[in-house]
Amino acid sequence: MRASVIFALMLSMLLLFPFQTKANEKITADIYFNRAGVKILSGVTNVATGWLELPKNIVIWRQKEKNSFVGFTEGMLRGIVHTASRTGSGALDLATFWLPTVPSPDPLYIWDDFYEESRYYAFRTSE
C-alpha cells in the first residue's frame, strides 16, 4: 500500500513539471512539405514510367553478359521484377506521401543513373 502511494506521488510530481521540447516550426514544416512534394512527384512519375525498367535491365544485362541470349533473357526476367517493383513503390509513395520519409526507389527516377540497377528501400527517414 505504502509503495503504491509513493509511486503515485512520484508520478504526479513528474506530471507537474512536463518536459517541453520546442522545434523550429518553420524548418520542420519546410522539411515536411518538401518531402511530401517529392514523394507525390516521384510516386506519380514512377507509376507512369515503371515500365521503362524492362528495356533498362535488358540493356544493363546484355552489357554484363558475354552471351547475348543469356543477357537478354536475364535482363527480361529482372526487368519484369524491377518494373513491378518500381511501379509498386511509386504507388506506395503516392499513397503514403503524407509520411515524412524518403521515397523508396534508388535512383529516384528511372532516368537517374540509367546504367545502374535499381534498389528499393522501405520507409527511410534520411538518405
N, C-alpha and C positions, 0 to 999 in steps of 0.2 A: 504494500500500500504506500509506504513512505517513498519507495523508489519511483513509483509511478507519479507521485505528486512532484517529486524533484524533477523528473523528466518533463512533465507538463509545464512546470515553471521555467525550466531552461528553454524549452521550445517556444514558450510565449515571449521570453526575453529576446530570442533570435528574431521573432516576428516583429518586435517593437522597433528594431533597427534594420530595416530592409537593405539589402545590398543594391546599390544603384550603379548601373553602367549606362553611360551615355555615349552613343555613337554619333558621329557627324552625319546627320540625316541626308545632307546633300550628296556626300560621297557615296553613301550606301544606296540612295535612290538612283544615282547616276550609274553605278555598277550594275544594279538590278535591272534597270531598263535597257542598258547596253547589252547585257547577256540575254535578256528576253528577246530583244530585237534580233540579235544574231541567231538565236535558236529558231525563231519563226522563219527568218530568211533562209537559213541553211536547211530547215525542215522542208520547206516548200521546194527549194532547189534540189535537194537530194531525192525527194519523191519523184520529181519531174525528170531528173537526169540519172536516176539509178540504173537504168538500162544500159548506160554507156560503160558500165563496169564489164560487160561482156566483151566488147571489142578491145577494151583496155587490157584485160587479162590475156586475151589471145595474143596481142602484140607483145606483152611482157614475157609470156611463157614461150613464145616462138623464138624470142631472142635468147632465152636461157637454155633451151634445149638444142642439141645438135640435129636431132631428127625432127623435121618439120611436122610430121604427122603426130608424133608424141607431144610436141609443143602445142600444136593446135588443139589436140584432144584435152590435154591438161588445162590449157587456157580456157577452153569452152566450159569444162566442169567447174573450175574455180571461178570463172566469170558468172556462171549461174548462181553460185553460192554468194559471191560478192554483190551481184545485182539484188538478190533478195535481202542481203544484209544492209546495203546502203539504202534501199527503199524502205525497209523496216525501221532502220534507225532514223531516217528522215521523218517517218510517220510518228515515231516515238518522240522525237524532238519537237515536232509540231504539236503533239498532244500535251507535252509537259513543258511548254515554253515558259510557263509561269514559275517554274522552279529555277532558282539562280545557279544552274550548273552549266558546265561547258558542253557544247554539242558532242554527240557520240563518235562520229567518224573522224579518222585522222588519215589523210589530209581532209580538211573540212569540206572542200568541194572536189568534184571529180577531176577538174582541170588543174588543181594544185598538185604539183609533182606527179605528172601523168605517168611517169615510168616507175613509180613507187607503188608497191602493193598496199592496198588499203588495210587499216586496222580499225577496230571498233571497241570503244570503251564505254562502260555504262556509268552514268551519273558521276562524272569527275567534277570536283568543285574548283579545281585550279588546273592550269595547263602544265 
